[in-house]
Amino acid sequence: MTTPLVSTTAPGTTASVHICVCICTYRRTELLTRLLARLLKLERPPGLFTLSAVVVDNDEAGSAAAVVDSFQNSDGLKIVYQREPERNFACVRNRAVQAATGDYIAFIDDDEVPESNWLRDLLATARQHAADGALGPVRPYYDDPAPRWLVKSRLCDRPVHPTGLVLNWQQMRTGNVLLQRDIFEAGGIRFDPAFRTGGEDVDFFKRATAAGRKFVWCEEAAAYELVPPDRMRLAYHLRRALLQGGISLKYGLGQNRLSDRLQVGVKSFLAILIYSLALLFVWLGGFYPFINCLVKLCHHLGRFSALCGRPLLRERKL
């Protein structure tokens, strides 16, 4: 049962819509504190929207409860706090959607902080293009100096697009997104618990676009993701590529027909051969292109091994 939400617009004004920011978290109290503090600084022009938040704690010990309490009703921001004991990304997101109210639901990760214009520009872009949602860029942020190879290889960078571009499902994630609540209510679309350790967001957008939903890009509504020291190692990015390769198999097979599996298997096998041979020549062009080629090779190795029923890595930490 959700708690009634409090308007955060100035007295005497009427907001046209209500936005609920959903945050899924697990034992990141310092980062959650930073994110909630930033939400209080978001630009909220009078009459444009009211704001609330939902924090779903995936820690059975409830480590995020004290953080939420410290921000409760700060600047009129009402925060609904819930725990989801199931260690499953999709279940945590579904719990957040269930607890949220309003016209729009925004998702942002607990290790990110948005620009002050974040929701203002996402909402404006979605409305301008008559879209069911808008997504913004997630850019890397380093508290500690990053190794030169990591910056130059751009492994932490994500694709960017012109504002207004209609996205396909393969281009979408939930790290920085504003969605019409109608997608979940009238559309009945939820995150699939089968995607326990990742890929639940890509699968969600695949089904939403197949149902006729339209999503666009907003380059101005940026969020910044902290890159901690343990993600500044090459070994981390190689393991991540292996895992993502295996996870991508789940939403990339369609109806899981034999013909689909054969097609995916052939493509990945050929990619493994091509990238393996390319490593010998890319090395001559410098260390940074070599790293990118190696990561792509690991992605297809993870995909092909999972297809064969022997994944090189089975899951990541939840």
Summary of the structure (lengths in Angstrom):
residues: 318
radius of gyration: 20.4
end to end distance: 25.7
largest distance: 67.7
contacts: 1027
relative contact order: 0.13
helix: 43%
strand: 16%
